[in-house]
Amino acid sequence: MFPRPIQTLSPASQRLYKIALPVMLILWLLPLLGVAMTSVRPSSDLASGNYFGIPSRLAFENYLTVFRNTELEKYLLNSFKVTIPTVIGAVALSCLTGFALAIYKFKANLILFFMFVAGNFVPFQILMVPVRDLTVNMGLYNSITGLALFHIAFQTGFCTLFMRNFIKALPFELIEAARVEGVSEWQIFRHVVMPLMRPAIAALSVLIFTFIWNDYFWATVLTTGADTQPITAGLNSLNGQWIAAWHLVSAGSILAALPPVLMFFMMQRHFIAGLTLGAVK
Amino acid sequence: MPEAPAIPATHAPRPRRSRRALAPWLFLAPGLAMFLIYVIIPIFQSMWVSFYDWDGLSDATWVGMANYVELMDDEAFYVSLKNNVIWLVLYMLAVPAGLMIALFLNQTVRGIRIYKSLFFFPFVISQVVVGLIFSWFYAPDFGLLYKLIEGLTGQSVAILADERLVTYGIIAAGLWPQIAYCMILYLTGLNAVAPDQIEAARLDGAKGWKMLWYVVLPQLRPATFIAIVVTVIGALRSFDLVSIMTSGGPFGSSRVLSYYMYEQALSEYGYRMGYGAAIAVVLFGIMMIFISGFIWKMWRDEKGVR
């Protein structure tokens, strides 16, 4: 193991390490802790210049104010409405594409695979004008469907990379054996490969959930207004309205961050597998 | 595949072989169609649009290279390009910084899993929230960092309002989640480092930096590769933070190409789709240099596997 396990060092260094851990963590999360604390600070504290001291009391009503005075719950709901179908759509499509690229040998295989990989890396701006135009022409501009459709298509690139590498690592003998038995290709996909893909599906779902939840660029390009915009774009426009009301901005930020954070904590192992498995085989 | 039976299956509507040639295309069809329509074709359409003068509504007029000629003389374009280079260079700090934190956390003490997760936190939250957090951190008069600098030096500076500092301030905000990302890649990589090699090197007297450089880092190469890929792409894609923290200001000094493109094509500054597309094509060209490099490496690895 590298670095040398701390247990083999002197008790003094061990103690030092145990102190350094929380200190480093607090420094690392300082901006976030500051915001969390501001979100429960009563506005009177801010007015009297108490920005960093202990809040005079815990003002959880800031969160209520945010909900009461804004359309935050609409934005949050929109985020779910965009994110969940995207996760389902992109994962479903990439199970199919990943299977095709991992199992079959055909001429265009590698070219198509690298097309998905490269497409996943391009700058969003090169897609912006045509995608916006296409969405407008389909009558889907400023609709949740329009935004989700684009996300599904774009995320298919990354998901295909991930699924293809995962399926490729499965024992190929399983598929050969099934073929010898005369099982059809669709049945092989459905009953031989799919059951083995559960961990990949879980990992990818968590990851795509966070990606889409946190998307801001496409939300501003394809939607406008509280009826369709997700929380990221909503938060930005609320920030414009709440000049200097940092206790409200903070409460809103915490609320916007919460769903992906909870997701991460619940599905931690899958999440981390997702980040690395797709690219390292 | 073993060559199978001599007796053809008479009841089969089509021979298996041709069915198997068709199968991958059927599996690919829906995903590929979506990807072509929304990603691949728009790339070429953007290139096409960049030769037009178009406001997005009325008829477009062909202007040839005029948009690109205009770019050559556009002060704001060069500012954005310069900032993109700064982003790219400074963002690379995330890779060694992530490695350092990963090494710091690569121990087995009580509760280390929680520590690792909490260190990873900044990556999970949206860049919009990160941008707001840092705007607050930098805010003049009451921001935590502002107060710290004031306490240390007697006078402070409003980072986001200072033309010379603003880009660095935004990059620092961007580094926060990016370091967390690189850290987790390295933590996973460190799990896979072969313990016997470390022990062998240790018996040979290797330790500290030498051990890291000659024994550990070569084994971490896959993690380093992905860390570099995601960092380069992340740096050149930077948009959210610039938009949230400064909207490109003050006086356009914190613009990057992605933001300048958006500003030209789709904001109160006007709807110059053609000009915006030309900026996007330049950014695309820059990114393609890196993307081709990555693809070339992955391609070689693929061939090596066979």
Chai-1 contact restraints between the chains, C-beta under 6 A:
chainA,res_idxA,chainB,res_idxB,connection_type,confidence,min_distance_angstrom,max_distance_angstrom,comment,restraint_id
A,M1,B,P195,contact,1.0,0.0,6.0,A-B,restraint_1
A,F2,B,I198,contact,1.0,0.0,6.0,A-B,restraint_2
A,F2,B,V216,contact,1.0,0.0,6.0,A-B,restraint_3
A,P3,B,L103,contact,1.0,0.0,6.0,A-B,restraint_4
A,I6,B,Q107,contact,1.0,0.0,6.0,A-B,restraint_5
A,L21,B,Y115,contact,1.0,0.0,6.0,A-B,restraint_6
A,L25,B,L118,contact,1.0,0.0,6.0,A-B,restraint_7
A,P31,B,I133,contact,1.0,0.0,6.0,A-B,restraint_8
A,P31,B,F137,contact,1.0,0.0,6.0,A-B,restraint_9
A,G34,B,L144,contact,1.0,0.0,6.0,A-B,restraint_10
A,V35,B,I133,contact,1.0,0.0,6.0,A-B,restraint_11
A,Y51,B,F142,contact,1.0,0.0,6.0,A-B,restraint_12
A,L93,B,P30,contact,1.0,0.0,6.0,A-B,restraint_13
A,L93,B,G31,contact,1.0,0.0,6.0,A-B,restraint_14
A,L96,B,F27,contact,1.0,0.0,6.0,A-B,restraint_15
A,L96,B,G31,contact,1.0,0.0,6.0,A-B,restraint_16
A,T97,B,L28,contact,1.0,0.0,6.0,A-B,restraint_17
A,T97,B,G31,contact,1.0,0.0,6.0,A-B,restraint_18
A,F99,B,F27,contact,1.0,0.0,6.0,A-B,restraint_19
A,A100,B,P24,contact,1.0,0.0,6.0,A-B,restraint_20
A,A100,B,F27,contact,1.0,0.0,6.0,A-B,restraint_21
A,A100,B,L28,contact,1.0,0.0,6.0,A-B,restraint_22
A,Y104,B,P24,contact,1.0,0.0,6.0,A-B,restraint_23
A,F106,B,P24,contact,1.0,0.0,6.0,A-B,restraint_24
A,F114,B,I295,contact,1.0,0.0,6.0,A-B,restraint_25
A,A118,B,I291,contact,1.0,0.0,6.0,A-B,restraint_26
A,A118,B,I295,contact,1.0,0.0,6.0,A-B,restraint_27
A,G119,B,V39,contact,1.0,0.0,6.0,A-B,restraint_28
A,F121,B,I233,contact,1.0,0.0,6.0,A-B,restraint_29
A,F121,B,I291,contact,1.0,0.0,6.0,A-B,restraint_30
A,P123,B,R237,contact,1.0,0.0,6.0,A-B,restraint_31
A,P123,B,L283,contact,1.0,0.0,6.0,A-B,restraint_32
A,P123,B,F284,contact,1.0,0.0,6.0,A-B,restraint_33
A,P123,B,M287,contact,1.0,0.0,6.0,A-B,restraint_34
A,Q125,B,S258,contact,1.0,0.0,6.0,A-B,restraint_35
A,Q125,B,M261,contact,1.0,0.0,6.0,A-B,restraint_36
A,Q125,B,A280,contact,1.0,0.0,6.0,A-B,restraint_37
A,Q125,B,L283,contact,1.0,0.0,6.0,A-B,restraint_38
A,I126,B,I43,contact,1.0,0.0,6.0,A-B,restraint_39
A,I126,B,S46,contact,1.0,0.0,6.0,A-B,restraint_40
A,I126,B,A280,contact,1.0,0.0,6.0,A-B,restraint_41
A,I126,B,F284,contact,1.0,0.0,6.0,A-B,restraint_42
A,L127,B,P42,contact,1.0,0.0,6.0,A-B,restraint_43
A,V129,B,S46,contact,1.0,0.0,6.0,A-B,restraint_44
A,V129,B,V49,contact,1.0,0.0,6.0,A-B,restraint_45
A,V129,B,M273,contact,1.0,0.0,6.0,A-B,restraint_46
A,V129,B,A277,contact,1.0,0.0,6.0,A-B,restraint_47
A,P130,B,P42,contact,1.0,0.0,6.0,A-B,restraint_48
A,P130,B,Q45,contact,1.0,0.0,6.0,A-B,restraint_49
A,P130,B,S46,contact,1.0,0.0,6.0,A-B,restraint_50
A,V131,B,P42,contact,1.0,0.0,6.0,A-B,restraint_51
A,F150,B,Y38,contact,1.0,0.0,6.0,A-B,restraint_52
A,A153,B,M34,contact,1.0,0.0,6.0,A-B,restraint_53
A,A153,B,F35,contact,1.0,0.0,6.0,A-B,restraint_54
A,A153,B,Y38,contact,1.0,0.0,6.0,A-B,restraint_55
A,F154,B,V39,contact,1.0,0.0,6.0,A-B,restraint_56
A,T156,B,G31,contact,1.0,0.0,6.0,A-B,restraint_57
A,T156,B,M34,contact,1.0,0.0,6.0,A-B,restraint_58
A,T156,B,F35,contact,1.0,0.0,6.0,A-B,restraint_59
A,E185,B,A23,contact,1.0,0.0,6.0,A-B,restraint_60
A,N214,B,S126,contact,1.0,0.0,6.0,A-B,restraint_61
A,Y216,B,V128,contact,1.0,0.0,6.0,A-B,restraint_62
A,Y216,B,D240,contact,1.0,0.0,6.0,A-B,restraint_63
A,F217,B,F239,contact,1.0,0.0,6.0,A-B,restraint_64
A,T232,B,S126,contact,1.0,0.0,6.0,A-B,restraint_65
A,T232,B,V128,contact,1.0,0.0,6.0,A-B,restraint_66
A,L235,B,V128,contact,1.0,0.0,6.0,A-B,restraint_67
A,W246,B,W136,contact,1.0,0.0,6.0,A-B,restraint_68
A,V249,B,L132,contact,1.0,0.0,6.0,A-B,restraint_69
A,S253,B,V129,contact,1.0,0.0,6.0,A-B,restraint_70
A,S253,B,L132,contact,1.0,0.0,6.0,A-B,restraint_71
A,A256,B,V129,contact,1.0,0.0,6.0,A-B,restraint_72
A,A257,B,I125,contact,1.0,0.0,6.0,A-B,restraint_73
A,A257,B,V129,contact,1.0,0.0,6.0,A-B,restraint_74
A,P260,B,V124,contact,1.0,0.0,6.0,A-B,restraint_75
A,V261,B,V124,contact,1.0,0.0,6.0,A-B,restraint_76
A,F264,B,V124,contact,1.0,0.0,6.0,A-B,restraint_77
A,T276,B,T188,contact,1.0,0.0,6.0,A-B,restraint_78
A,A279,B,I226,contact,1.0,0.0,6.0,A-B,restraint_79
A,V280,B,P222,contact,1.0,0.0,6.0,A-B,restraint_80
